């Protein structure tokens, strides 16, 4: 009996390795076989998640994957190259995109011209026979460049050129100019495809700059000197640019009026000066009056004589200076003479 129990226990242990293909869920999972997506709306078991986190998540993943495989095996199948392939249906879940779907690539200037004229691109051979070298040479690539160098090992100097001219360097410069021209043409195609307005001096678009834009550019360029364009000569019949925002572009030009008034500006300047200099402002009249008051109080405290101001009544008469002699007085011509008795 012990042998039978051991065999049965061993068989049961082997069966535990293989899980059943049937999975029971409290809530039915949503399947999208077209995108191989399964969504489980059931809640997690908090106790299992806390005690056996890894084992619980592994078992949950296996069950959901089993449901997805069961749905795939229910699809129609076909044999392709000795393999059984399932035909996936159209996806039902709409996946969001970060960017919009790319459209067709815009045609370049040459491709558009070739399409209008019906020019078709001919496929070039990888190798061509060179009669000078008497061998097959690659049509493009670094080996083609090496073949050209070995073929043009000597270059003739034209009669109208300087005999000391380096024709090899001139050939290299000409090639570099062609490469730069092709790069500029490529950038033009990109600008034209994106429909971006570029300045006339940069990569040109199909449209040119207007006369007002050119006039603004000239005015700003002339005023960008150390003298703010004061000593720059003008062309005949040349006008300055006008319009909104042009004076803001010119260095040293007029700016908008400040929102601070003159009184407020003076008050702020006085405040800054008083803080920076740290010297109190002296009121002479107030200081004299305070000194007089202190002297008076000191005399009263000592019991000395105190001077009192004479009251001014109606009969008080101001001190009058010496009368002028006859025919020596001064009279204001604009002041009218008062009517009254003449003095003798």
Phi and psi restraints in degrees (value plus and minus 20) as a CYANA .aco file:
   2 UNK   PHI     -84.5   -44.5
   2 UNK   PSI     -55.2   -15.2
   3 UNK   PHI     -87.5   -47.5
   3 UNK   PSI     -60.1   -20.1
   4 UNK   PHI     -85.4   -45.4
   4 UNK   PSI     -60.5   -20.5
   5 UNK   PHI     -85.0   -45.0
   5 UNK   PSI     -58.9   -18.9
   6 UNK   PHI     -84.1   -44.1
   6 UNK   PSI     -61.2   -21.2
   7 UNK   PHI     -85.3   -45.3
   7 UNK   PSI     -64.0   -24.0
   8 UNK   PHI     -84.2   -44.2
   8 UNK   PSI     -59.4   -19.4
   9 UNK   PHI     -86.0   -46.0
   9 UNK   PSI     -58.1   -18.1
  10 UNK   PHI     -86.4   -46.4
  10 UNK   PSI     -60.3   -20.3
  11 UNK   PHI     -86.4   -46.4
  11 UNK   PSI     -59.7   -19.7
  12 UNK   PHI     -85.5   -45.5
  12 UNK   PSI     -56.4   -16.4
  13 UNK   PHI     -86.5   -46.5
  13 UNK   PSI     -56.5   -16.5
  14 UNK   PHI     -89.1   -49.1
  14 UNK   PSI     -54.9   -14.9
  15 UNK   PHI     -89.5   -49.5
  15 UNK   PSI     -47.6    -7.6
  16 UNK   PHI     -86.4   -46.4
  16 UNK   PSI     -42.3    -2.3
  17 UNK   PHI     -87.2   -47.2
  17 UNK   PSI     -48.9    -8.9
  18 UNK   PHI    -123.3   -83.3
  18 UNK   PSI      94.7   134.7
  19 UNK   PHI    -102.0   -62.0
  19 UNK   PSI     137.4   177.4
  20 UNK   PHI     -94.2   -54.2
  20 UNK   PSI     134.1   174.1
  21 UNK   PHI    -106.2   -66.2
  21 UNK   PSI     -28.9    11.1
  22 UNK   PHI    -112.1   -72.1
  22 UNK   PSI     112.3   152.3
  23 UNK   PHI    -146.2  -106.2
  23 UNK   PSI     111.5   151.5
  24 UNK   PHI    -129.3   -89.3
  24 UNK   PSI     111.0   151.0
  25 UNK   PHI    -146.0  -106.0
  25 UNK   PSI     128.6   168.6
  26 UNK   PHI     -87.8   -47.8
  26 UNK   PSI     -62.8   -22.8
  27 UNK   PHI    -135.0   -95.0
  27 UNK   PSI     120.5   160.5
  28 UNK   PHI     -91.1   -51.1
  28 UNK   PSI     115.6   155.6
  29 UNK   PHI     -98.5   -58.5
  29 UNK   PSI     128.5   168.5
  30 UNK   PHI    -111.6   -71.6
  30 UNK   PSI     106.2   146.2
  31 UNK   PHI    -133.3   -93.3
  31 UNK   PSI     116.9   156.9
  32 UNK   PHI    -148.9  -108.9
  32 UNK   PSI      70.5   110.5
  33 UNK   PHI     -89.2   -49.2
  33 UNK   PSI     -44.8    -4.8
  34 UNK   PHI     -82.3   -42.3
  34 UNK   PSI     -56.1   -16.1
  35 UNK   PHI    -127.7   -87.7
  35 UNK   PSI     -12.2    27.8
  36 UNK   PHI      35.1    75.1
  36 UNK   PSI      30.3    70.3
  37 UNK   PHI    -141.1  -101.1
  37 UNK   PSI     115.6   155.6
  38 UNK   PHI    -150.4  -110.4
  38 UNK   PSI     117.0   157.0
  39 UNK   PHI    -140.7  -100.7
  39 UNK   PSI     102.3   142.3
  40 UNK   PHI    -121.9   -81.9
  40 UNK   PSI      91.7   131.7
  41 UNK   PHI    -105.3   -65.3
  41 UNK   PSI     -21.3    18.7
  42 UNK   PHI     -93.4   -53.4
  42 UNK   PSI     130.7   170.7
  43 UNK   PHI    -100.5   -60.5
  43 UNK   PSI     135.9   175.9
  44 UNK   PHI     -96.1   -56.1
  44 UNK   PSI     132.5   172.5
  45 UNK   PHI    -106.8   -66.8
  45 UNK   PSI      89.2   129.2
  46 UNK   PHI     -83.2   -43.2
  46 UNK   PSI     -57.5   -17.5
  47 UNK   PHI     -87.6   -47.6
  47 UNK   PSI     -67.0   -27.0
  48 UNK   PHI     -85.2   -45.2
  48 UNK   PSI     -57.3   -17.3
  49 UNK   PHI     -87.2   -47.2
  49 UNK   PSI     -50.4   -10.4
  50 UNK   PHI    -102.1   -62.1
  50 UNK   PSI     -58.9   -18.9
  51 UNK   PHI    -102.7   -62.7
  51 UNK   PSI     -73.2   -33.2
  52 UNK   PHI    -143.6  -103.6
  52 UNK   PSI      57.5    97.5
  53 UNK   PHI     -85.9   -45.9
  53 UNK   PSI     -73.1   -33.1
  54 UNK   PHI     -84.4   -44.4
  54 UNK   PSI     -65.6   -25.6
  55 UNK   PHI     -85.7   -45.7
  55 UNK   PSI     -58.5   -18.5
  56 UNK   PHI     -86.5   -46.5
  56 UNK   PSI     -65.0   -25.0
  57 UNK   PHI     -86.8   -46.8
  57 UNK   PSI     -55.5   -15.5
  58 UNK   PHI     -84.9   -44.9
  58 UNK   PSI     -63.3   -23.3
  59 UNK   PHI     -86.0   -46.0
  59 UNK   PSI     -59.8   -19.8
  60 UNK   PHI     -85.3   -45.3
  60 UNK   PSI     -60.3   -20.3
  61 UNK   PHI     -85.6   -45.6
  61 UNK   PSI     -59.7   -19.7
  62 UNK   PHI     -83.9   -43.9
  62 UNK   PSI     -61.1   -21.1
  63 UNK   PHI     -84.7   -44.7
  63 UNK   PSI     -65.0   -25.0
  64 UNK   PHI     -86.0   -46.0
  64 UNK   PSI     -58.8   -18.8
  65 UNK   PHI     -84.9   -44.9
  65 UNK   PSI     -56.7   -16.7
  66 UNK   PHI     -84.1   -44.1
  66 UNK   PSI     -59.9   -19.9
  67 UNK   PHI     -82.6   -42.6
  67 UNK   PSI     -60.0   -20.0
  68 UNK   PHI     -87.1   -47.1
  68 UNK   PSI     -60.2   -20.2
  69 UNK   PHI     -88.0   -48.0
  69 UNK   PSI     -57.0   -17.0
  70 UNK   PHI     -81.1   -41.1
  70 UNK   PSI     -59.4   -19.4
  71 UNK   PHI     -88.9   -48.9
  71 UNK   PSI     -53.6   -13.6
  72 UNK   PHI     -87.9   -47.9
  72 UNK   PSI     -58.2   -18.2
  73 UNK   PHI     -91.0   -51.0
  73 UNK   PSI     -35.7     4.3
  74 UNK   PHI    -103.3   -63.3
  74 UNK   PSI     -28.5    11.5
  75 UNK   PHI     -98.6   -58.6
  75 UNK   PSI     137.4   177.4
  76 UNK   PHI     -86.5   -46.5
  76 UNK   PSI     123.2   163.2
  77 UNK   PHI    -140.9  -100.9
  77 UNK   PSI     143.2   183.2
  78 UNK   PHI    -169.2  -129.2
  78 UNK   PSI     141.8   181.8
  79 UNK   PHI    -122.0   -82.0
  79 UNK   PSI     106.6   146.6
  80 UNK   PHI    -151.8  -111.8
  80 UNK   PSI      95.2   135.2
  81 UNK   PHI      32.3    72.3
  81 UNK   PSI      33.2    73.2
  82 UNK   PHI      40.2    80.2
  82 UNK   PSI      11.0    51.0
  83 UNK   PHI    -154.8  -114.8
  83 UNK   PSI     124.3   164.3
  84 UNK   PHI    -111.9   -71.9
  84 UNK   PSI     102.4   142.4
  85 UNK   PHI    -141.1  -101.1
  85 UNK   PSI     115.2   155.2
  86 UNK   PHI    -114.0   -74.0
  86 UNK   PSI     119.0   159.0
  87 UNK   PHI    -108.4   -68.4
  87 UNK   PSI      94.1   134.1
  88 UNK   PHI     -98.7   -58.7
  88 UNK   PSI     120.0   160.0
  89 UNK   PHI     -95.7   -55.7
  89 UNK   PSI     157.7   197.7
  90 UNK   PHI     -88.4   -48.4
  90 UNK   PSI     117.8   157.8
  91 UNK   PHI     -87.3   -47.3
  91 UNK   PSI     125.4   165.4
  92 UNK   PHI    -124.9   -84.9
  92 UNK   PSI     -36.3     3.7
  93 UNK   PHI    -110.7   -70.7
  93 UNK   PSI     106.5   146.5
  94 UNK   PHI    -109.1   -69.1
  94 UNK   PSI      94.8   134.8
  95 UNK   PHI    -110.0   -70.0
  95 UNK   PSI     112.3   152.3
  96 UNK   PHI     -93.2   -53.2
  96 UNK   PSI     132.4   172.4
  97 UNK   PHI    -133.7   -93.7
  97 UNK   PSI     124.7   164.7
  98 UNK   PHI     -91.4   -51.4
  98 UNK   PSI     -59.8   -19.8
  99 UNK   PHI    -144.2  -104.2
  99 UNK   PSI     143.4   183.4
 100 UNK   PHI     -90.5   -50.5
 100 UNK   PSI     141.7   181.7
 101 UNK   PHI     -86.1   -46.1
 101 UNK   PSI     107.3   147.3
 102 UNK   PHI     -85.0   -45.0
 102 UNK   PSI     116.3   156.3
 103 UNK   PHI    -109.2   -69.2
 103 UNK   PSI    -196.1  -156.1
 104 UNK   PHI     -86.1   -46.1
 104 UNK   PSI     125.6   165.6
 105 UNK   PHI     -87.7   -47.7
 105 UNK   PSI     110.8   150.8
 106 UNK   PHI     -87.7   -47.7
 106 UNK   PSI     127.9   167.9
 107 UNK   PHI     -94.8   -54.8
 107 UNK   PSI     125.6   165.6
 108 UNK   PHI     -98.0   -58.0
 108 UNK   PSI     154.0   194.0
 109 UNK   PHI     -83.0   -43.0
 109 UNK   PSI     -60.9   -20.9
 110 UNK   PHI     -90.7   -50.7
 110 UNK   PSI     -61.0   -21.0
 111 UNK   PHI     -83.5   -43.5
 111 UNK   PSI     -58.2   -18.2
 112 UNK   PHI     -86.1   -46.1
 112 UNK   PSI     -61.4   -21.4
 113 UNK   PHI     -85.5   -45.5
 113 UNK   PSI     -61.7   -21.7
 114 UNK   PHI     -86.1   -46.1
 114 UNK   PSI     -55.3   -15.3
 115 UNK   PHI     -88.2   -48.2
 115 UNK   PSI     -58.5   -18.5
 116 UNK   PHI     -88.6   -48.6
 116 UNK   PSI     -57.2   -17.2
 117 UNK   PHI    -109.4   -69.4
 117 UNK   PSI     -25.5    14.5
 118 UNK   PHI      55.0    95.0
 118 UNK   PSI       8.8    48.8
 119 UNK   PHI    -105.4   -65.4
 119 UNK   PSI     107.1   147.1
 120 UNK   PHI    -125.0   -85.0
 120 UNK   PSI     126.0   166.0
 121 UNK   PHI     -99.9   -59.9
 121 UNK   PSI     107.9   147.9
 122 UNK   PHI    -116.8   -76.8
 122 UNK   PSI     117.0   157.0
 123 UNK   PHI     -98.1   -58.1
 123 UNK   PSI     106.1   146.1
 124 UNK   PHI    -106.0   -66.0
 124 UNK   PSI     130.8   170.8
 125 UNK   PHI     -94.5   -54.5
 125 UNK   PSI     130.8   170.8
 126 UNK   PHI     -90.0   -50.0
 126 UNK   PSI     -48.9    -8.9
 127 UNK   PHI    -154.4  -114.4
 127 UNK   PSI     124.2   164.2
 128 UNK   PHI    -147.6  -107.6
 128 UNK   PSI     131.9   171.9
 129 UNK   PHI    -107.3   -67.3
 129 UNK   PSI     104.4   144.4
 130 UNK   PHI    -119.6   -79.6
 130 UNK   PSI      97.4   137.4
 131 UNK   PHI     -91.2   -51.2
 131 UNK   PSI     -50.6   -10.6
 132 UNK   PHI     -87.3   -47.3
 132 UNK   PSI     -66.1   -26.1
 133 UNK   PHI    -104.4   -64.4
 133 UNK   PSI     -36.3     3.7
 134 UNK   PHI      40.7    80.7
 134 UNK   PSI      27.0    67.0
 135 UNK   PHI    -182.5  -142.5
 135 UNK   PSI     148.6   188.6
 136 UNK   PHI    -102.7   -62.7
 136 UNK   PSI     109.4   149.4
 137 UNK   PHI    -140.1  -100.1
 137 UNK   PSI     118.6   158.6
 138 UNK   PHI     -80.9   -40.9
 138 UNK   PSI     123.2   163.2
 139 UNK   PHI     -89.9   -49.9
 139 UNK   PSI     -51.7   -11.7
 140 UNK   PHI    -168.0  -128.0
 140 UNK   PSI     146.5   186.5
 141 UNK   PHI      90.2   130.2
 141 UNK   PSI     158.8   198.8
 142 UNK   PHI     -90.3   -50.3
 142 UNK   PSI     -47.9    -7.9
 143 UNK   PHI     -90.0   -50.0
 143 UNK   PSI     -50.6   -10.6
 144 UNK   PHI     -86.1   -46.1
 144 UNK   PSI     -59.2   -19.2
 145 UNK   PHI     -85.7   -45.7
 145 UNK   PSI     -61.6   -21.6
 146 UNK   PHI     -83.7   -43.7
 146 UNK   PSI     -57.7   -17.7
 147 UNK   PHI     -86.6   -46.6
 147 UNK   PSI     -57.4   -17.4
 148 UNK   PHI     -86.2   -46.2
 148 UNK   PSI     -57.7   -17.7
 149 UNK   PHI     -86.2   -46.2
 149 UNK   PSI     -61.0   -21.0
 150 UNK   PHI     -90.6   -50.6
 150 UNK   PSI     -47.9    -7.9
 151 UNK   PHI     -98.1   -58.1
 151 UNK   PSI     -63.2   -23.2
 152 UNK   PHI    -117.4   -77.4
 152 UNK   PSI      41.4    81.4
 153 UNK   PHI    -100.1   -60.1
 153 UNK   PSI     -32.2     7.8
 154 UNK   PHI    -160.6  -120.6
 154 UNK   PSI     119.4   159.4
 155 UNK   PHI    -145.5  -105.5
 155 UNK   PSI     121.1   161.1
 156 UNK   PHI    -104.6   -64.6
 156 UNK   PSI     116.7   156.7
 157 UNK   PHI    -110.3   -70.3
 157 UNK   PSI     107.2   147.2
 158 UNK   PHI     -82.6   -42.6
 158 UNK   PSI     137.9   177.9
 159 UNK   PHI     -89.4   -49.4
 159 UNK   PSI     -53.3   -13.3
 160 UNK   PHI    -105.5   -65.5
 160 UNK   PSI     -14.8    25.2
 161 UNK   PHI    -123.7   -83.7
 161 UNK   PSI     144.1   184.1
 162 UNK   PHI     -86.9   -46.9
 162 UNK   PSI     110.5   150.5
 163 UNK   PHI     -83.4   -43.4
 163 UNK   PSI     -39.2     0.8
 164 UNK   PHI    -112.6   -72.6
 164 UNK   PSI     -10.0    30.0
 165 UNK   PHI     -89.9   -49.9
 165 UNK   PSI     115.3   155.3
 166 UNK   PHI    -106.1   -66.1
 166 UNK   PSI      81.3   121.3
 167 UNK   PHI     -89.8   -49.8
 167 UNK   PSI     -49.3    -9.3
 168 UNK   PHI     -86.9   -46.9
 168 UNK   PSI     -63.8   -23.8
 169 UNK   PHI     -86.5   -46.5
 169 UNK   PSI     -55.9   -15.9
 170 UNK   PHI     -84.8   -44.8
 170 UNK   PSI     -56.8   -16.8
 171 UNK   PHI     -87.5   -47.5
 171 UNK   PSI     -59.3   -19.3
 172 UNK   PHI     -85.6   -45.6
 172 UNK   PSI     -61.5   -21.5
 173 UNK   PHI     -83.5   -43.5
 173 UNK   PSI     -58.9   -18.9
 174 UNK   PHI     -84.5   -44.5
 174 UNK   PSI     -58.3   -18.3
 175 UNK   PHI     -87.7   -47.7
 175 UNK   PSI     -60.6   -20.6
 176 UNK   PHI     -83.8   -43.8
 176 UNK   PSI     -56.7   -16.7
 177 UNK   PHI     -83.9   -43.9
 177 UNK   PSI     -59.0   -19.0
 178 UNK   PHI     -86.0   -46.0
 178 UNK   PSI     -59.5   -19.5
 179 UNK   PHI     -84.0   -44.0
 179 UNK   PSI     -62.6   -22.6
 180 UNK   PHI     -85.5   -45.5
 180 UNK   PSI     -57.8   -17.8
 181 UNK   PHI     -85.2   -45.2
 181 UNK   PSI     -60.4   -20.4
 182 UNK   PHI     -85.4   -45.4
 182 UNK   PSI     -56.9   -16.9
 183 UNK   PHI     -86.5   -46.5
 183 UNK   PSI     -60.4   -20.4
 184 UNK   PHI     -84.2   -44.2
 184 UNK   PSI     -59.5   -19.5
 185 UNK   PHI     -85.1   -45.1
 185 UNK   PSI     -56.2   -16.2
 186 UNK   PHI     -85.4   -45.4
 186 UNK   PSI     -61.8   -21.8
 187 UNK   PHI     -85.9   -45.9
 187 UNK   PSI     -55.0   -15.0
 188 UNK   PHI     -82.4   -42.4
 188 UNK   PSI     -60.5   -20.5
 189 UNK   PHI     -83.9   -43.9
 189 UNK   PSI     -58.3   -18.3
 190 UNK   PHI     -86.4   -46.4
 190 UNK   PSI     -63.7   -23.7
 191 UNK   PHI     -84.3   -44.3
 191 UNK   PSI     -61.3   -21.3
 192 UNK   PHI     -86.2   -46.2
 192 UNK   PSI     -56.6   -16.6
 193 UNK   PHI     -90.3   -50.3
 193 UNK   PSI     -56.8   -16.8
 194 UNK   PHI    -105.4   -65.4
 194 UNK   PSI     -27.6    12.4
 195 UNK   PHI      37.7    77.7
 195 UNK   PSI      32.7    72.7
 196 UNK   PHI    -125.5   -85.5
 196 UNK   PSI     114.7   154.7
 197 UNK   PHI    -100.4   -60.4
 197 UNK   PSI     101.9   141.9
 198 UNK   PHI    -137.5   -97.5
 198 UNK   PSI     133.5   173.5
 199 UNK   PHI     -85.1   -45.1
 199 UNK   PSI     138.9   178.9
 200 UNK   PHI     -87.7   -47.7
 200 UNK   PSI     -51.7   -11.7
 201 UNK   PHI     -96.4   -56.4
 201 UNK   PSI     -34.4     5.6
 202 UNK   PHI    -114.5   -74.5
 202 UNK   PSI    -163.5  -123.5
 203 UNK   PHI     -93.9   -53.9
 203 UNK   PSI      96.9   136.9
 204 UNK   PHI     -96.9   -56.9
 204 UNK   PSI     121.0   161.0
 205 UNK   PHI    -117.5   -77.5
 205 UNK   PSI    -191.5  -151.5
 206 UNK   PHI     -87.7   -47.7
 206 UNK   PSI     -43.0    -3.0
 207 UNK   PHI    -125.6   -85.6
 207 UNK   PSI     131.4   171.4
 208 UNK   PHI    -121.9   -81.9
 208 UNK   PSI     144.7   184.7
 209 UNK   PHI     -91.4   -51.4
 209 UNK   PSI     131.0   171.0
 210 UNK   PHI     -99.9   -59.9
 210 UNK   PSI     148.2   188.2
 211 UNK   PHI     -87.0   -47.0
 211 UNK   PSI     -54.0   -14.0
 212 UNK   PHI     -87.0   -47.0
 212 UNK   PSI     -58.1   -18.1
 213 UNK   PHI     -86.0   -46.0
 213 UNK   PSI     -60.7   -20.7
 214 UNK   PHI     -86.2   -46.2
 214 UNK   PSI     -60.1   -20.1
 215 UNK   PHI     -85.3   -45.3
 215 UNK   PSI     -59.1   -19.1
 216 UNK   PHI     -83.7   -43.7
 216 UNK   PSI     -62.3   -22.3
 217 UNK   PHI     -83.9   -43.9
 217 UNK   PSI     -59.7   -19.7
 218 UNK   PHI     -86.8   -46.8
 218 UNK   PSI     -62.6   -22.6
 219 UNK   PHI     -83.5   -43.5
 219 UNK   PSI     -62.8   -22.8
 220 UNK   PHI     -87.8   -47.8
 220 UNK   PSI     -58.6   -18.6
 221 UNK   PHI     -86.6   -46.6
 221 UNK   PSI     -59.0   -19.0
 222 UNK   PHI     -89.8   -49.8
 222 UNK   PSI     -53.7   -13.7
 223 UNK   PHI    -106.7   -66.7
 223 UNK   PSI     -15.0    25.0
 224 UNK   PHI    -113.0   -73.0
 224 UNK   PSI      -0.5    39.5
 225 UNK   PHI    -112.1   -72.1
 225 UNK   PSI     157.9   197.9
 226 UNK   PHI     -86.1   -46.1
 226 UNK   PSI     -50.6   -10.6
 227 UNK   PHI    -113.7   -73.7
 227 UNK   PSI      -7.7    32.3
 228 UNK   PHI      34.9    74.9
 228 UNK   PSI      19.6    59.6
 229 UNK   PHI      55.4    95.4
 229 UNK   PSI      -5.7    34.3
 230 UNK   PHI     -90.2   -50.2
 230 UNK   PSI     -56.0   -16.0
 231 UNK   PHI    -125.0   -85.0
 231 UNK   PSI      -2.0    38.0
 232 UNK   PHI    -105.6   -65.6
 232 UNK   PSI     109.6   149.6
 233 UNK   PHI     -95.5   -55.5
 233 UNK   PSI     128.4   168.4
 234 UNK   PHI    -125.4   -85.4
 234 UNK   PSI     129.7   169.7
 235 UNK   PHI     -97.3   -57.3
 235 UNK   PSI     138.2   178.2
 236 UNK   PHI     -82.1   -42.1
 236 UNK   PSI     115.9   155.9
 237 UNK   PHI      43.1    83.1
 237 UNK   PSI       8.4    48.4
 238 UNK   PHI    -107.5   -67.5
 238 UNK   PSI     117.7   157.7
 239 UNK   PHI    -135.8   -95.8
 239 UNK   PSI     135.3   175.3
 240 UNK   PHI    -105.3   -65.3
 240 UNK   PSI     130.4   170.4
 241 UNK   PHI     -91.2   -51.2
 241 UNK   PSI     122.8   162.8
 242 UNK   PHI    -151.7  -111.7
 242 UNK   PSI     135.3   175.3
 243 UNK   PHI     118.6   158.6
 243 UNK   PSI     155.0   195.0
 244 UNK   PHI     -92.7   -52.7
 244 UNK   PSI     114.3   154.3
 245 UNK   PHI      63.3   103.3
 245 UNK   PSI     -22.4    17.6
 246 UNK   PHI     -95.2   -55.2
 246 UNK   PSI     -60.4   -20.4
 247 UNK   PHI     -84.9   -44.9
 247 UNK   PSI     -46.9    -6.9
 248 UNK   PHI     -91.0   -51.0
 248 UNK   PSI     -46.2    -6.2
 249 UNK   PHI     -99.0   -59.0
 249 UNK   PSI     -47.6    -7.6
 250 UNK   PHI     -98.5   -58.5
 250 UNK   PSI     105.7   145.7
 251 UNK   PHI     -86.2   -46.2
 251 UNK   PSI     112.3   152.3
 252 UNK   PHI      58.7    98.7
 252 UNK   PSI     -14.8    25.2
 253 UNK   PHI     -95.7   -55.7
 253 UNK   PSI     158.5   198.5
 254 UNK   PHI     -91.7   -51.7
 254 UNK   PSI     120.0   160.0
 255 UNK   PHI    -129.8   -89.8
 255 UNK   PSI     154.6   194.6
 256 UNK   PHI     -88.7   -48.7
 256 UNK   PSI     132.3   172.3
 257 UNK   PHI     -84.6   -44.6
 257 UNK   PSI     123.5   163.5
 258 UNK   PHI     -94.2   -54.2
 258 UNK   PSI     128.5   168.5
 259 UNK   PHI    -100.6   -60.6
 259 UNK   PSI     -25.0    15.0
 260 UNK   PHI    -109.3   -69.3
 260 UNK   PSI     108.3   148.3
 261 UNK   PHI     -96.9   -56.9
 261 UNK   PSI     149.1   189.1
 262 UNK   PHI     -87.2   -47.2
 262 UNK   PSI     -60.5   -20.5
 263 UNK   PHI     -83.2   -43.2
 263 UNK   PSI     -62.0   -22.0
 264 UNK   PHI     -87.1   -47.1
 264 UNK   PSI     -55.9   -15.9
 265 UNK   PHI     -85.6   -45.6
 265 UNK   PSI     -63.6   -23.6
 266 UNK   PHI     -84.0   -44.0
 266 UNK   PSI     -59.1   -19.1
 267 UNK   PHI     -85.1   -45.1
 267 UNK   PSI     -60.0   -20.0
 268 UNK   PHI     -85.5   -45.5
 268 UNK   PSI     -60.6   -20.6
 269 UNK   PHI     -84.6   -44.6
 269 UNK   PSI     -61.1   -21.1
 270 UNK   PHI     -83.2   -43.2
 270 UNK   PSI     -59.3   -19.3
 271 UNK   PHI     -84.5   -44.5
 271 UNK   PSI     -61.8   -21.8
 272 UNK   PHI     -85.0   -45.0
 272 UNK   PSI     -62.2   -22.2
 273 UNK   PHI     -83.3   -43.3
 273 UNK   PSI     -61.7   -21.7
 274 UNK   PHI     -86.1   -46.1
 274 UNK   PSI     -53.8   -13.8
 275 UNK   PHI     -94.3   -54.3
 275 UNK   PSI     -60.6   -20.6
 276 UNK   PHI     -93.0   -53.0
 276 UNK   PSI     -64.1   -24.1
 277 UNK   PHI     -97.5   -57.5
 277 UNK   PSI     -50.3   -10.3
 278 UNK   PHI      37.2    77.2
 278 UNK   PSI      20.1    60.1
 279 UNK   PHI    -139.0   -99.0
 279 UNK   PSI     105.2   145.2
 280 UNK   PHI     -88.0   -48.0
 280 UNK   PSI     127.0   167.0
 281 UNK   PHI    -100.0   -60.0
 281 UNK   PSI     106.2   146.2
 282 UNK   PHI    -117.7   -77.7
 282 UNK   PSI     104.5   144.5
 283 UNK   PHI    -120.6   -80.6
 283 UNK   PSI      85.0   125.0
 284 UNK   PHI     -85.4   -45.4
 284 UNK   PSI     -65.6   -25.6
 285 UNK   PHI     -81.3   -41.3
 285 UNK   PSI     -62.9   -22.9
 286 UNK   PHI     -86.4   -46.4
 286 UNK   PSI     -57.9   -17.9
 287 UNK   PHI     -85.4   -45.4
 287 UNK   PSI     -60.2   -20.2
 288 UNK   PHI     -84.5   -44.5
 288 UNK   PSI     -64.0   -24.0
 289 UNK   PHI     -84.4   -44.4
 289 UNK   PSI     -58.0   -18.0
 290 UNK   PHI     -86.8   -46.8
 290 UNK   PSI     -58.4   -18.4
 291 UNK   PHI     -85.7   -45.7
 291 UNK   PSI     -60.5   -20.5
 292 UNK   PHI     -82.6   -42.6
 292 UNK   PSI     -61.2   -21.2
 293 UNK   PHI     -84.5   -44.5
 293 UNK   PSI     -59.2   -19.2
 294 UNK   PHI     -85.3   -45.3
 294 UNK   PSI     -60.6   -20.6
 295 UNK   PHI     -83.6   -43.6
 295 UNK   PSI     -61.4   -21.4
 296 UNK   PHI     -83.6   -43.6
 296 UNK   PSI     -64.4   -24.4
 297 UNK   PHI     -84.4   -44.4
 297 UNK   PSI     -55.8   -15.8
 298 UNK   PHI     -86.5   -46.5
 298 UNK   PSI     -60.1   -20.1
 299 UNK   PHI     -86.2   -46.2
 299 UNK   PSI     -59.6   -19.6
 300 UNK   PHI     -83.2   -43.2
 300 UNK   PSI     -59.2   -19.2
 301 UNK   PHI     -87.3   -47.3
 301 UNK   PSI     -51.7   -11.7
 302 UNK   PHI    -103.3   -63.3
 302 UNK   PSI     -32.8     7.2
 303 UNK   PHI      65.4   105.4
 303 UNK   PSI      -1.0    39.0
 304 UNK   PHI    -103.1   -63.1
 304 UNK   PSI     154.8   194.8
 305 UNK   PHI     -87.7   -47.7
 305 UNK   PSI     122.8   162.8
 306 UNK   PHI    -134.8   -94.8
 306 UNK   PSI     106.6   146.6
 307 UNK   PHI    -101.1   -61.1
 307 UNK   PSI     112.4   152.4
 308 UNK   PHI    -135.1   -95.1
 308 UNK   PSI     122.8   162.8
 309 UNK   PHI     -94.5   -54.5
 309 UNK   PSI     118.6   158.6
 310 UNK   PHI     -93.1   -53.1
 310 UNK   PSI     114.0   154.0
 311 UNK   PHI     -89.9   -49.9
 311 UNK   PSI     124.1   164.1
 312 UNK   PHI    -119.7   -79.7
 312 UNK   PSI      92.2   132.2
 313 UNK   PHI    -122.6   -82.6
 313 UNK   PSI    -186.7  -146.7
 314 UNK   PHI     -91.8   -51.8
 314 UNK   PSI     -53.5   -13.5
 315 UNK   PHI    -104.5   -64.5
 315 UNK   PSI     -18.7    21.3
 316 UNK   PHI     -90.4   -50.4
 316 UNK   PSI     122.3   162.3
 317 UNK   PHI    -149.3  -109.3
 317 UNK   PSI     114.8   154.8
 318 UNK   PHI     -90.9   -50.9
 318 UNK   PSI     131.9   171.9
 319 UNK   PHI     -85.5   -45.5
 319 UNK   PSI     111.4   151.4
 320 UNK   PHI    -130.1   -90.1
 320 UNK   PSI     120.3   160.3
 321 UNK   PHI     -95.9   -55.9
 321 UNK   PSI    -195.9  -155.9
 322 UNK   PHI     -88.6   -48.6
 322 UNK   PSI     118.5   158.5
 323 UNK   PHI     -92.0   -52.0
 323 UNK   PSI     123.7   163.7
 324 UNK   PHI     -93.3   -53.3
 324 UNK   PSI     132.2   172.2
 325 UNK   PHI     -92.8   -52.8
 325 UNK   PSI     148.8   188.8
 326 UNK   PHI     -85.5   -45.5
 326 UNK   PSI     119.6   159.6
 327 UNK   PHI      40.3    80.3
 327 UNK   PSI      -5.8    34.2
 328 UNK   PHI    -137.8   -97.8
 328 UNK   PSI     -14.9    25.1
 329 UNK   PHI     -99.0   -59.0
 329 UNK   PSI     140.2   180.2
 330 UNK   PHI    -128.2   -88.2
 330 UNK   PSI     113.6   153.6
 331 UNK   PHI    -145.3  -105.3
 331 UNK   PSI     115.1   155.1
 332 UNK   PHI     -94.3   -54.3
 332 UNK   PSI     104.0   144.0
 333 UNK   PHI     -85.4   -45.4
 333 UNK   PSI     -47.8    -7.8
 334 UNK   PHI    -103.8   -63.8
 334 UNK   PSI     -34.9     5.1
 335 UNK   PHI    -109.9   -69.9
 335 UNK   PSI     112.8   152.8
 336 UNK   PHI     -95.3   -55.3
 336 UNK   PSI     125.6   165.6
 337 UNK   PHI     -98.4   -58.4
 337 UNK   PSI     116.7   156.7
 338 UNK   PHI    -101.4   -61.4
 338 UNK   PSI     120.3   160.3
 339 UNK   PHI     -93.6   -53.6
 339 UNK   PSI     118.1   158.1
 340 UNK   PHI     151.3   191.3
 340 UNK   PSI    -195.8  -155.8
 341 UNK   PHI     -96.0   -56.0
 341 UNK   PSI     115.6   155.6
 342 UNK   PHI     -95.3   -55.3
 342 UNK   PSI     124.1   164.1
 343 UNK   PHI    -114.4   -74.4
 343 UNK   PSI     122.9   162.9
